[in-house]
Amino acid sequence: MKVIESSKFTAAHAWGALDICVMNGTSCRLHWTDQPYKWHVNDGEEVFAVMHGEC
């Protein structure tokens, strides 16, 4: 098992992601950004949990 500390994760660019796992065919990713979120529509379900900052 790999332990990931979200507070220490960064990416090379805004909205860079780290794949955490796949559950019932749905990907779970940890994203990092320093840019505003650009709203869009996906074909599947999404869940956002803000670890630091605001949404």
Backbone as a ProteinNet text record, in pm:
[ID]
protein_1_A
[PRIMARY]
MKVIESSKFTAAHAWGALDICVMNGTSCRLHWTDQPYKWHVNDGEEVFAVMHGEC
[TERTIARY]
85	0	89.7	49.7	123.1	44.4	108.7	45.3	74.5	-29.7	-15.6	-62.1	26.5	-8.8	-51.6	-182	-234.4	-174.4	-142	-87	53.3	119.9	254.8	257.8	141.6	136.6	133.4	217.6	212.4	228	200.4	212.3	293.5	336.8	419.4	339.8	206.2	121.6	-13.6	-88.3	-220.3	-309.9	-380.1	-471.2	-400.1	-270.3	-198.3	-256.8	-253.5	-321.6	-235.1	-268.2	-208.3	-322.3	-318.7	-421.3	-401.7	-507.9	-502.1	-550.7	-667.7	-724	-839	-891.3	-1011.7	-1109.2	-1231.4	-1335.3	-1456.3	-1491.9	-1607.1	-1600	-1479.8	-1461.9	-1450	-1455.1	-1444.4	-1308.1	-1236.7	-1103.3	-1113.8	-1023.9	-1010.7	-874	-872	-747.2	-730.1	-605.6	-569.9	-517	-582.3	-540.7	-477.3	-384.7	-322.7	-341.9	-366	-372	-345.8	-305.9	-295.6	-374.8	-467.3	-550.2	-697.9	-784.6	-928.5	-979.9	-1085	-1146.9	-1228.3	-1213.5	-1292.9	-1404.9	-1528.6	-1641.1	-1661.4	-1695	-1718.3	-1813.7	-1853.7	-1944.5	-1874.1	-1877	-1822.7	-1936.2	-1907.2	-2008.8	-2043.3	-1949.8	-1971.6	-1984.4	-1986.4	-1999.2	-1864.9	-1871.2	-1751.8	-1780.2	-1677	-1683.3	-1560.2	-1579.6	-1467.7	-1458.9	-1340.9	-1314.4	-1197	-1220.2	-1115.3	-1037.2	-907.2	-822.4	-764.9	-749.7	-696.9	-744.2	-787.1	-835.9	-987.2	-1045.8	-1191.3	-1238.8	-1367.3	-1423.5	-1540.8
-116.8	0	123.4	223.8	349	456.1	527.6	636.1	766.3	843.3	970	1081.8	1176.2	1292.1	1403.5	1429.4	1526.9	1665.8	1702.3	1835.6	1853	1744.6	1751.3	1727.7	1697.2	1668.5	1796.3	1805.6	1911.8	1847.4	1924.2	1874.9	1974.3	1933.2	2017.3	2132.3	2118.5	2221.4	2220.7	2329.4	2340.9	2225.7	2167.2	2055	1925.4	1919.1	1792.5	1692.7	1564.5	1464.4	1343.2	1277.1	1150.5	1050.7	943.8	839.8	764.6	758.4	692.6	548.1	529.1	394.9	396.1	278	262.2	178.7	231.1	160.9	141.5	17.3	-13.5	61.2	70.4	135.5	286.2	344.1	489.1	524.7	615.4	657.2	755.9	742.6	836.7	902.5	1034.7	1107.3	1219.9	1247.1	1362.3	1467.9	1583.9	1693.4	1804.1	1874.9	1992.6	2109.2	2227.9	2346.8	2472.4	2573.5	2707.6	2803.8	2746.3	2822.5	2799.6	2895.4	2876.2	2754.4	2694.1	2579.7	2627.6	2561.9	2592.9	2489.1	2532.4	2440.1	2375.6	2248.7	2170.9	2056.7	1980.4	1867.5	1738.9	1639.6	1508.1	1410.9	1301.7	1199.5	1118.8	1111.3	1030.4	1115.9	1047	1115.5	1172.6	1281.4	1342.6	1380.3	1376.4	1424.1	1511.5	1628.3	1715.6	1731.5	1716.8	1742.2	1839.8	1960.9	2062.8	2040.6	2014.1	1983.1	2109.4	2216.1	2342.8	2452	2563.1	2672.8	2677.9	2717.9	2730	2696.1	2666	2636.7	2726.7
0	0	0	-78.7	-85.4	-11.4	78.8	152.6	79.2	51.2	-20.3	71.5	98.7	180.5	86.4	78	-17.7	1.7	124.1	149.3	92.1	58.8	2.7	-148.2	-207.2	-350.5	-432.2	-533.5	-633.1	-770.4	-873.3	-1010.3	-1091.4	-1207.1	-1294	-1355.5	-1359.9	-1419.4	-1348.8	-1366.7	-1304.4	-1347.5	-1256.1	-1272.6	-1307.6	-1277.8	-1290.9	-1192.5	-1226.1	-1143.8	-1116.1	-1007	-968.6	-956.5	-1035.7	-1024.9	-894	-813.6	-683	-693.7	-753.9	-766	-865.8	-895	-975.4	-893.9	-876.8	-800.4	-889.3	-916	-1001.6	-1134.1	-1191.4	-1320.3	-1315.7	-1196.4	-1180.7	-1124.4	-1193.5	-1148.7	-1033.2	-939.9	-828.7	-843.5	-855.7	-879.4	-779.4	-749	-666.9	-763	-765.1	-852.6	-769.9	-832.6	-771.8	-867	-813.9	-898.5	-817.6	-889.6	-833.5	-921.8	-999.9	-1093.1	-1062	-1101.4	-1080.5	-1157.6	-1106.6	-1172.1	-1291.1	-1405.3	-1524.1	-1531.9	-1506.5	-1503.7	-1639.1	-1636.6	-1757.3	-1722.5	-1821.5	-1800.1	-1842.5	-1757.5	-1788.4	-1811.3	-1880.3	-1905.9	-1781.4	-1686.1	-1566.7	-1441.8	-1329.6	-1201.4	-1157.6	-1079.8	-1022	-877.9	-797.6	-660.6	-638.3	-579.5	-547.1	-395.9	-343.9	-202.3	-198.1	-153.1	-146.3	-17.8	-33.3	81.4	145.3	65	116.1	22.9	76	-6.3	-2	-114.3	-121	-260.9	-272	-405.1	-433.2
[MASK]
+++++++++++++++++++++++++++++++++++++++++++++++++++++++

